[in-house]
Amino acid sequence: MAITIYGIRNCDTIKKARRLLDEQEVAYKFHDYRADGVPKKLIAAWVKKHGWETVLNKRGTTWRQLDDKTKASISESNVVDLLAEHPAMIKRPVTVVGKESMIGFSKDSFPEFIGQ
């Protein structure tokens, strides 16, 4: 089954996930949010499945650079547009295997999710 990892190339968490896949010799496609963008339809599907609070990364510099008014106004109704405009605020990695997706990385649950 095809595996796609969505994220940002220089992210430490992405590096961990990719290293694990490479060590296990698991084929995957890497999709860089910044270089390749992310369609709103895909972001909306992630938000619907996992909840916007899970998909939104509040730990990064992009989040910290937002003004307080914007931060306070984020909701399920506008988060997809915000994440499409600022894809670095999508939690990393988003791993897609077939029709299933996983947000974030855990060295315990990630191998199980990808079938290793």
GROMACS elastic network, one bead per residue, 0.5 to 0.9 nm:
[ bonds ]
;  ai    aj funct       b0    kb
    1    97     6  0.65768   500
    1    98     6  0.62366   500
    2    27     6  0.76621   500
    2    28     6  0.65816   500
    2    29     6  0.79650   500
    2    96     6  0.81185   500
    2    97     6  0.59517   500
    2    98     6  0.62713   500
    3    26     6  0.86029   500
    3    27     6  0.71294   500
    3    29     6  0.63015   500
    3    30     6  0.86791   500
    3    95     6  0.70832   500
    3    96     6  0.56731   500
    3    98     6  0.71118   500
    3   114     6  0.75538   500
    4    28     6  0.55352   500
    4    30     6  0.58007   500
    4    31     6  0.69514   500
    4    94     6  0.81856   500
    4    95     6  0.58021   500
    4    96     6  0.51723   500
    4    97     6  0.66944   500
    4    98     6  0.88917   500
    5    14     6  0.81495   500
    5    17     6  0.83776   500
    5    18     6  0.81139   500
    5    28     6  0.71165   500
    5    29     6  0.62307   500
    5    31     6  0.60236   500
    5    32     6  0.83835   500
    5    92     6  0.88332   500
    5    93     6  0.63016   500
    5    94     6  0.58917   500
    5    96     6  0.64819   500
    5    97     6  0.89697   500
    6    14     6  0.83812   500
    6    29     6  0.85847   500
    6    30     6  0.60922   500
    6    32     6  0.59687   500
    6    33     6  0.65648   500
    6    38     6  0.87888   500
    6    92     6  0.70912   500
    6    93     6  0.55409   500
    6    94     6  0.50184   500
    6    95     6  0.62500   500
    6    96     6  0.80879   500
    7    10     6  0.88890   500
    7    11     6  0.75549   500
    7    13     6  0.89626   500
    7    14     6  0.64306   500
    7    30     6  0.77108   500
    7    31     6  0.64256   500
    7    32     6  0.51873   500
    7    33     6  0.54209   500
    7    34     6  0.81457   500
    7    87     6  0.87006   500
    7    88     6  0.79136   500
    7    90     6  0.78925   500
    7    91     6  0.79211   500
    7    92     6  0.53957   500
    7    93     6  0.51465   500
    7    94     6  0.67209   500
    7    95     6  0.89063   500
    8    11     6  0.55351   500
    8    14     6  0.69062   500
    8    31     6  0.80109   500
    8    32     6  0.50835   500
    8    33     6  0.57408   500
    8    34     6  0.65397   500
    8    35     6  0.84254   500
    8    88     6  0.72622   500
    8    92     6  0.76891   500
    8    93     6  0.81874   500
    9    12     6  0.85446   500
    9    14     6  0.67981   500
    9    15     6  0.74660   500
    9    30     6  0.86015   500
    9    31     6  0.87096   500
    9    32     6  0.62121   500
    9    33     6  0.85402   500
    9    34     6  0.86365   500
   10    13     6  0.88018   500
   10    14     6  0.74092   500
   10    15     6  0.72297   500
   11    14     6  0.52230   500
   11    15     6  0.62986   500
   11    16     6  0.88432   500
   11    92     6  0.80425   500
   11    93     6  0.89794   500
   12    16     6  0.63336   500
   12    17     6  0.88043   500
   13    16     6  0.50814   500
   13    17     6  0.63378   500
   13    18     6  0.86191   500
   13    92     6  0.68077   500
   13    93     6  0.70042   500
   13   104     6  0.81474   500
   13   105     6  0.68630   500
   14    17     6  0.51328   500
   14    18     6  0.60367   500
   14    19     6  0.83806   500
   14    92     6  0.66607   500
   14    93     6  0.58473   500
   14   105     6  0.82335   500
   15    18     6  0.51508   500
   15    19     6  0.59025   500
   15    20     6  0.85320   500
   16    19     6  0.50982   500
   16    20     6  0.62116   500
   16    21     6  0.87003   500
   16   105     6  0.83099   500
   16   107     6  0.85198   500
   17    20     6  0.52276   500
   17    21     6  0.63371   500
   17    22     6  0.86655   500
   17    93     6  0.77089   500
   17   105     6  0.68877   500
   17   106     6  0.86485   500
   17   107     6  0.81000   500
   17   110     6  0.79659   500
   18    21     6  0.50517   500
   18    22     6  0.60345   500
   18    23     6  0.84899   500
   18    28     6  0.87097   500
   18    30     6  0.85081   500
   19    22     6  0.50330   500
   19    23     6  0.59908   500
   19    24     6  0.85191   500
   20    23     6  0.51174   500
   20    24     6  0.61871   500
   20    25     6  0.84711   500
   20    26     6  0.85824   500
   20   107     6  0.84164   500
   20   111     6  0.81552   500
   21    24     6  0.51713   500
   21    25     6  0.59946   500
   21    26     6  0.50879   500
   21    27     6  0.73349   500
   21    28     6  0.76911   500
   21   111     6  0.84628   500
   21   114     6  0.88626   500
   22    26     6  0.60801   500
   22    27     6  0.77474   500
   22    28     6  0.88998   500
   23    26     6  0.77483   500
   24   116     6  0.78592   500
   26   114     6  0.87698   500
   26   116     6  0.86601   500
   31    34     6  0.89274   500
   31    35     6  0.81682   500
   31    36     6  0.66043   500
   31    37     6  0.84052   500
   31    38     6  0.86990   500
   32    35     6  0.53767   500
   32    36     6  0.55094   500
   32    37     6  0.71012   500
   32    38     6  0.85705   500
   33    36     6  0.55201   500
   33    38     6  0.59438   500
   33    87     6  0.58091   500
   33    88     6  0.68757   500
   33    90     6  0.85499   500
   34    37     6  0.55358   500
   34    38     6  0.83584   500
   34    86     6  0.87702   500
   34    87     6  0.66924   500
   34    88     6  0.71034   500
   37    84     6  0.77487   500
   37    87     6  0.71556   500
   38    41     6  0.84530   500
   38    42     6  0.69165   500
   38    43     6  0.70261   500
   38    83     6  0.87717   500
   38    84     6  0.64942   500
   38    87     6  0.70894   500
   39    42     6  0.53858   500
   39    43     6  0.65414   500
   39    44     6  0.87152   500
   39    84     6  0.70826   500
   40    43     6  0.50212   500
   40    44     6  0.59590   500
   40    45     6  0.85384   500
   40    80     6  0.64102   500
   40    81     6  0.71437   500
   40    83     6  0.82316   500
   40    84     6  0.59458   500
   41    44     6  0.50851   500
   41    45     6  0.62757   500
   41    46     6  0.88292   500
   41    80     6  0.86309   500
   42    45     6  0.50843   500
   42    46     6  0.63898   500
   42    47     6  0.86953   500
   43    46     6  0.51403   500
   43    47     6  0.61862   500
   43    48     6  0.85802   500
   43    55     6  0.84975   500
   43    80     6  0.61272   500
   43    81     6  0.89311   500
   43    83     6  0.74807   500
   43    84     6  0.74117   500
   43    90     6  0.86001   500
   44    47     6  0.50422   500
   44    48     6  0.60413   500
   44    49     6  0.85725   500
   44    52     6  0.89066   500
   44    79     6  0.87806   500
   44    80     6  0.59020   500
   45    48     6  0.50866   500
   45    49     6  0.61455   500
   45    50     6  0.85014   500
   46    49     6  0.51923   500
   46    50     6  0.58266   500
   46    51     6  0.73923   500
   46    52     6  0.80086   500
   46    55     6  0.70380   500
   46    94     6  0.86873   500
   46   101     6  0.76442   500
   46   102     6  0.89075   500
   46   103     6  0.84679   500
   47    50     6  0.53618   500
   47    53     6  0.81910   500
   47    54     6  0.78071   500
   47    55     6  0.62381   500
   47    56     6  0.87704   500
   47    76     6  0.80216   500
   47    79     6  0.85143   500
   47    80     6  0.76342   500
   48    51     6  0.56753   500
   48    52     6  0.74308   500
   49    52     6  0.88730   500
   49   101     6  0.85018   500
   50    53     6  0.81401   500
   50    54     6  0.61258   500
   50    55     6  0.68854   500
   50   101     6  0.87865   500
   50   102     6  0.83807   500
   50   103     6  0.77536   500
   51    54     6  0.55330   500
   51    55     6  0.66094   500
   51    56     6  0.88764   500
   51    76     6  0.81401   500
   52    55     6  0.50976   500
   52    56     6  0.59611   500
   52    75     6  0.77604   500
   52    76     6  0.60654   500
   52    79     6  0.69429   500
   52    80     6  0.83186   500
   53    56     6  0.53839   500
   53    57     6  0.80645   500
   53    58     6  0.89944   500
   53    75     6  0.88377   500
   53    76     6  0.85436   500
   54    57     6  0.75629   500
   54    90     6  0.89754   500
   54    91     6  0.74507   500
   54   103     6  0.73282   500
   54   104     6  0.87942   500
   55    83     6  0.89813   500
   55    89     6  0.82502   500
   55    90     6  0.56363   500
   55    91     6  0.53379   500
   55    92     6  0.84975   500
   55    94     6  0.86291   500
   55   103     6  0.68166   500
   55   104     6  0.86872   500
   56    79     6  0.80102   500
   56    83     6  0.75907   500
   56    89     6  0.58184   500
   56    90     6  0.51479   500
   56    91     6  0.56834   500
   57    60     6  0.65245   500
   57    62     6  0.89075   500
   57    63     6  0.72640   500
   57    88     6  0.79831   500
   57    90     6  0.53495   500
   57    92     6  0.78848   500
   58    61     6  0.84035   500
   58    62     6  0.82944   500
   58    63     6  0.54400   500
   58    64     6  0.75079   500
   58    89     6  0.70106   500
   58    90     6  0.88437   500
   58    91     6  0.82407   500
   59    62     6  0.85068   500
   59    63     6  0.68339   500
   59    64     6  0.76481   500
   59    89     6  0.84904   500
   59    91     6  0.88303   500
   60    63     6  0.56016   500
   60    64     6  0.65916   500
   60    65     6  0.89312   500
   60    88     6  0.78726   500
   60    89     6  0.69882   500
   61    65     6  0.61004   500
   61    66     6  0.88479   500
   61    88     6  0.87461   500
   61    89     6  0.86325   500
   62    65     6  0.52034   500
   62    66     6  0.67057   500
   62    86     6  0.75086   500
   62    88     6  0.66371   500
   62    89     6  0.63343   500
   63    66     6  0.54439   500
   63    67     6  0.87723   500
   63    71     6  0.79554   500
   63    86     6  0.89993   500
   63    88     6  0.86320   500
   63    89     6  0.64550   500
   64    67     6  0.79453   500
   66    69     6  0.82550   500
   66    70     6  0.64275   500
   66    71     6  0.65068   500
   67    70     6  0.55010   500
   67    71     6  0.64255   500
   67    72     6  0.88140   500
   68    71     6  0.50357   500
   68    72     6  0.60760   500
   68    73     6  0.85900   500
   69    72     6  0.51967   500
   69    73     6  0.62249   500
   69    74     6  0.89599   500
   70    73     6  0.51750   500
   70    74     6  0.65003   500
   71    74     6  0.56897   500
   72    75     6  0.85704   500
   73    78     6  0.84876   500
   74    77     6  0.79719   500
   74    78     6  0.62761   500
   74    79     6  0.59535   500
   74    82     6  0.82640   500
   75    78     6  0.55898   500
   75    79     6  0.57399   500
   76    79     6  0.54688   500
   76    80     6  0.76048   500
   77    80     6  0.75055   500
   77    81     6  0.87318   500
   78    81     6  0.56585   500
   78    82     6  0.65170   500
   78    83     6  0.89045   500
   79    83     6  0.60403   500
   79    84     6  0.84734   500
   80    83     6  0.51519   500
   80    84     6  0.60628   500
   80    85     6  0.85518   500
   81    84     6  0.50954   500
   81    85     6  0.61756   500
   81    86     6  0.85466   500
   82    85     6  0.51166   500
   82    86     6  0.60049   500
   82    87     6  0.80713   500
   82    89     6  0.85155   500
   83    87     6  0.50039   500
   83    88     6  0.76604   500
   83    89     6  0.61044   500
   83    90     6  0.63149   500
   84    87     6  0.54574   500
   84    90     6  0.88490   500
   85    88     6  0.89825   500
   86    89     6  0.58484   500
   86    90     6  0.79440   500
   87    90     6  0.54947   500
   87    91     6  0.89738   500
   88    91     6  0.77545   500
   88    92     6  0.86749   500
   89    92     6  0.86906   500
   90    93     6  0.83016   500
   90    94     6  0.82879   500
   91    94     6  0.70512   500
   91   103     6  0.67069   500
   91   104     6  0.62880   500
   92    95     6  0.84957   500
   92   103     6  0.66310   500
   92   104     6  0.51461   500
   92   105     6  0.73407   500
   93   102     6  0.79872   500
   93   103     6  0.60793   500
   93   104     6  0.50137   500
   93   105     6  0.64315   500
   94   101     6  0.67512   500
   94   102     6  0.56735   500
   94   104     6  0.61588   500
   94   105     6  0.83700   500
   95   100     6  0.83423   500
   95   101     6  0.54758   500
   95   102     6  0.51662   500
   95   103     6  0.65595   500
   95   104     6  0.79145   500
   95   105     6  0.87248   500
   95   110     6  0.88887   500
   95   113     6  0.88476   500
   95   114     6  0.84498   500
   96    99     6  0.69164   500
   96   100     6  0.57464   500
   96   102     6  0.65629   500
   96   103     6  0.89923   500
   96   114     6  0.86651   500
   97   100     6  0.53535   500
   97   101     6  0.62437   500
   97   102     6  0.85576   500
   97   113     6  0.80924   500
   97   114     6  0.68023   500
   98   101     6  0.80326   500
  101   113     6  0.87310   500
  102   105     6  0.81060   500
  102   110     6  0.82970   500
  102   113     6  0.76968   500
  104   110     6  0.87260   500
  105   108     6  0.86478   500
  105   109     6  0.76900   500
  105   110     6  0.61465   500
  106   109     6  0.54107   500
  106   110     6  0.54994   500
  106   111     6  0.85414   500
  107   110     6  0.55552   500
  107   111     6  0.68849   500
  108   111     6  0.66275   500
  108   112     6  0.74953   500
  109   112     6  0.53517   500
  109   113     6  0.62170   500
  109   114     6  0.88717   500
  110   113     6  0.50815   500
  110   114     6  0.63268   500
  110   115     6  0.86099   500
  110   116     6  0.85475   500
  111   114     6  0.52789   500
  111   115     6  0.61371   500
  112   115     6  0.50452   500
  112   116     6  0.55085   500
  113   116     6  0.75574   500
